[in-house]
Structures are given as C-alpha cells and as structure tokens.
Amino acid sequence: GQMGVRRQTLLQRETRLLHAGPQVRIRDEHFQLENLRKNMIASTINTLESLKNQLFTRMAVLDSLSPLAVLNRGYAIVRRLPDDRIIRKASEVAQETQVQIKVAEGRFDAKVVKIYQK
C-alpha cells in the first residue's frame, strides 16, 4: 500500500535527480562539444580544399598568360640591337639589322636578311 507508493515516489525522484544531475549535463554538453569540433574540422577541410582548387585554377590561368608559356608553345621574342626594342612589325627593322631572338630555352643573335611585308 502506502509503503509501495512512497517507494515508487522515491524511485521517481531519484531517477529525476540522476537525469538532472551535473554528470548527465556534462555528458550531454561534452557530446555536443565533440559534434561541434567534428563539424568545425570538416568545414575547415572543405574550405581549405576549395581555396586550394581556386589557387590551382588561378595558377593555371597565370601560367597560360606567362610570356615563358608563350615561348614554350613555339613563339619567340625578337629585340632589335643595340636598343633592345621588341619588334612587333617587319617594318621596324631594315636589312642587315642585328636582332636577338629569345626562345623557350635560350636566345641567339641574328641578322635580318630579307623583309616580307605581310
């Protein structure tokens, strides 16, 4: 009877105290903290991966625009000597003009023998 009801009430209160006690709250907070830490690490890794991909893309664009990359595709930079002016048109040189030609690997001097307009 009465003893059983009191015992049941005590057990209920004890159970409530256990669930409301600091150990349970500490365990729950620790669990949440661990989840936040894992999410932060995953987010940081994703952000770094995205930034790395952007960097590689931009490096590829810069490399394609680089004068050295252009030389690697078979083009050359021709300078008139002795003033080192870069030649863009055949009309900027005359026969016998000394020029220096820069290619992907090295450079060499040459002399204009004949000029072709277009």
Residue pairs with C-beta under 8 A, 6 or more apart in sequence:
18 24
63 69
67 77
68 104
71 77
71 102
71 103
71 104
72 104
74 104
76 101
76 102
76 103
77 86
77 101
77 102
78 86
78 87
78 99
78 100
78 101
78 102
79 85
79 86
79 87
79 99
79 100
79 101
79 102
80 87
80 92
80 93
80 97
80 98
80 99
81 97
81 98
81 99
81 100
81 109
82 98
84 100
85 92
87 93
87 99
90 115
90 116
90 117
91 115
91 117
93 99
93 112
93 115
94 112
94 115
95 112
95 113
95 114
95 115
96 111
96 112
97 111
97 112
98 109
98 110
98 111
99 109
99 110
99 111
99 112
100 107
100 108
100 109
100 110
101 107
101 108
101 109
101 110
